[in-house]
Amino acid sequence: MTSRNGLSSLLRPEDSILVLIDHQPYQLANLNSHEPQMVINNTVGLAKAAKAFGVPTILTSVIAERGGLLFPQLTEVFPGQEVIDRTFINTWQDKTVVDAVKATGRKQLIIAGLWTEVCVAMPTIQALGEGWDVTVVTDASGGVSVEAHQVAIQRMIAAGANMLTWLAVASEWQRDWARTEKAAELTKVITQHAGGSGIAYLWEQQLLNTPVPASA
């Protein structure tokens, strides 16, 4: 297994491709590793960050007729984009998805989905075996229990996968605040989805725009 060390191992927006897997009502109904609303928030934050940085994003569901459509908060980020509906539990066995990934010409494969132990672990392990550089976004994923989520993460790390949270992914894409062309868009995502960090930023802006009281 090759160690992920050095500057070149960090994520770059021009080399990244994001695949969001099975963020559907059926999976959410038995999500017990995280607070469900937090996973929705984090997934949408990740999707908006990808859009801001021009990272191609593939949306896929499994048997949506029975399992439900992807969360509307997610599909609204990419209006009009086709959601690839599969029968394969393992997304990486679905030719349509894999062909869409390969068509981008990018090699930094980023995956998030429900459930971690099934629909994230399977494609991650297969893609790693095929030589892909795979990052799993742990807080935009979730399992049927804390144990299931954690064991899946351990399994994927052992296979060579990289683990990040959604805000860490966005930070690696930004890398330098002097890169101002995307900073404003990322800041907007942070204010909407990064909890206390976003609120603190808004407070800072309020304070900076508050006139100093006149001396008596």
HELIX and SHEET records of a PDB file:
HELIX    1   1 LEU A    7  SER A    9  5                                   3    
HELIX    2   2 PRO A   13  ASP A   15  5                                   3    
HELIX    3   3 PRO A   25  ALA A   29  1                                   5    
HELIX    4   4 PRO A   36  ALA A   52  1                                  17    
HELIX    5   5 ALA A   64  GLY A   67  1                                   4    
HELIX    6   6 PRO A   72  THR A   75  1                                   4    
HELIX    7   7 THR A   91  GLN A   93  5                                   3    
HELIX    8   8 LYS A   95  ALA A  103  1                                   9    
HELIX    9   9 THR A  116  VAL A  120  3                                   5    
HELIX   10  10 ALA A  121  GLY A  129  1                                   9    
HELIX   11  11 THR A  138  ALA A  140  5                                   3    
HELIX   12  12 VAL A  146  ALA A  159  1                                  14    
HELIX   13  13 TRP A  166  GLN A  174  1                                   9    
HELIX   14  14 THR A  180  HIS A  193  1                                  14    
HELIX   15  15 GLY A  196  LEU A  208  1                                  13    
SHEET    1   A 6 ILE A  84  ARG A  86  0                                        
SHEET    2   A 6 THR A  57  VAL A  62  1                                        
SHEET    3   A 6 SER A  16  ILE A  21  1                                        
SHEET    4   A 6 GLN A 108  GLY A 113  1                                        
SHEET    5   A 6 ASP A 133  VAL A 137  1                                        
SHEET    6   A 6 ASN A 162  LEU A 164  1                                        
END                                                                             
